[in-house]
C-alpha cells in the first residue's frame, strides 16, 4: 500500500478507504504479507487501532536520518537498516500512536514512528523507501506552495534527497530485497501446506 494525497480517514473524498481498512485487518488476521508506505503505513496503523493526526509542525520532507530501535534486531525486513540511515520523507500527517502489540523498529527525532511491525508479516513505514530524487522533485512541484505555507522548504527537501541518493538506494534496495524474500517464503510455505493449490494466506 503506497502513499497518497488524502488523509487516512478522508472517507468522504476517498470512499475506498473503508474497504482498504477491512483488507488490512483481514491480511493481518490471515498473516498475508503486508507493507504500508506513508499513507499506507498510516492506514495500517489506523485500521488496527492506532492513531494518525495532522502534524503540528512543518511537514516532514526531504532526506531525514532515522534511529534504529531495539525492536529492529532480527526483523525480517528492517533488521539490516543501520542507525542513522537516511530516509526520503513527504508527509503532512503522522502516526501518533501505534496499534496495541505493534513493534517499533525505526524512529526519528521529529517523527517518532517511522517503521513498525504488527504480527509476523505486516509492516508500516512513515517514510518513502521507494522514492528517489525525481519522485521528491515531482511532489515538490505539486506541493511547493502548501509546503512553504506550513513552514517547510521544498527546494531543500529535493536537494537533500539527491545528495543522499547513493545511501538511499543501498539501504532501501536491501530492505526491498528482504521484503521480497518474506513474500516468496510465505507463498512457498502456504503452497506447501495446501498441496500446492494455495491456502487461506496464499499470495497470488
N, C-alpha and C positions, 0 to 999 in steps of 0.2 A: 504494500500500500504506500503510494507516494504522496508528495506534498500537494498543496493547492492553495488557492486564494481565499477559500471560505474558512470559517471557524468550525470547530468540531461539533458545535451544537447549532449551526445555522441551517436548521431543517427547513425553514421557510424558503430559503434561496437554493438549498441543495437537498431536495426531498429524499434522495437516495441514501442520505447519511444514516437514517434509522435502520435500513436494511443492512448497511455495512456494519453497524454495531452488532446486529444479530449474527452476522457471519463471523465477526471477531470472536464472540462468545462461543459459537459452535466450533470454530477452529481450535480454540484453547481447550475446550472440553474434549474434543476428539484427538487432540495432540497432532494436528496438522501444522507443519512448519509455517510460521507467520512472521513477517518482518514489516513493521510500520515505520515510515520515514517522515519526519517533520509532522505535517498534518496527520499522516498515517500513524505516527507514534502517539500523537495526541488522541486520536480516535481510539486506539487500542487502550490507552490509559483510561479514558473516559468510559468506554464500554464496560470495563472491568471494575469500575468503582473508584478510580482516581479522579482528580480534578484538573481542569485546564482553565486558565484565565488570561485576559489581556495583560501584557507587560505594563508595569507602572513606570518603567524606564524606557529609554530609547530602544528601538528594535535591535535585536542581536543580529548583525550582518557582517559578512566577511569571514576571514580565517581567524579562528579562536582556539587557543590551546586548551586541551582537556586534561582533567585529573583522573588517573586510574584509581579505582576504588577497590577495596578488598574483595568484593564480590566478583570482580573480573577474573580472579585467579581460577584457571581451569575452565572458563566459559568457552563453549564450542565456537562461538563467532567472534567475540571481542577479547578473548583471553590473550591474544598476541599484541594488542594495542599498547604501545609504550606510554608511560606517563609523559605528559606534555605534548602528545601528538596533536597537530593542528586539525581542525575540522571546519568545513565550509558551513556557514550559518546564514539563514534568511528567514526570520520568523518574528511576528508581532505578538503572538500569544505564546504561552509556555505552560508546561506541566508543573503544577504547584504541589501536587500530592500524588504519589504513586499508588497503584492498587494494592490492597492488602496482600501480603505474601510476595510482592514483586522484589526482585533482587537488583539493587542499584549497581551498575557496572562502571559507568563513566560519569563524571560531574564536571562542573565549570565554576569559575569564580562569579560569573554574572548570571548564570542559569544553572541551578543545582542538578536538575535531572536531564542528563544528556543521553544516556543509554541505560536500558534496564531489560531484565528478562522476567517473564511470567510463565511458570511451569517449565517443562523441559525444552520446548521448541518454539516459544513465542518471544519476540524481541521488539522493542520500540526504540527509536532514536529521535532526539530533538533536532539534530544537525542533518546535513545532507551528505552522506558518504558517496553518493553518485555524482555530485556536482563538481564541475571544473570552472576555470575562469570564464569560459564562453557562456556557460549557463548563468553564472552570477552576473555577468555583464548584461545579459538579456533581461534578467529580473531587475537589475538596476535601472535600465532604460524604462522599464514599465512602471516601477515603483519609486522613481527618484524623488518626485515631489512629496509623496507620502513619507518616505524615509526621512527626508530633510525636515518636514513639518513636525516630526516626532523626535528630533534631536540626533538623527543618525547621519552618516556620511557615506552615500552610495559609492562615490568615486574611490574613497579609501578602502571600502569593502572589496571592490573589484581588484584593486592593486594588491591587497594582502593575499587574496586567493591566487592570483597569478604568481606572486612571489613564492608562495609555498606549494606550487604546483607539483614539484617532484615528490615532496614528502606526502602530500595528499594522495597522489596516485599510488605510492608504495604502501602506505598504511591501509587505505581503504580498499585497494585492489586485493591485498591479502585477506582482509575481512570478508570481501565479496567471495573469494575463493572458499573461505571457511564456511560461509553461509551455503554455498553450493554443495559442499560436502554433507552438511546437515540434511539438505533436501534429498540428495541422492541416497544417503544411508537410510533415511526414514522410508523412502519409497521402496528400497530394496527389502527392508525389514517387513513392511506391510505386504509386499507382493509374496514374500516367502511364507508369511503367516497365513495367507489366504489361498495358497496353492497357485499363486501367480495370476489370480484374477482381480486383485485389488481389493483391499478391505476397507473398513469404515474410515481409516485415516490415510488412504492411499492418495498419492499425488499424481495427477494426470500429466 
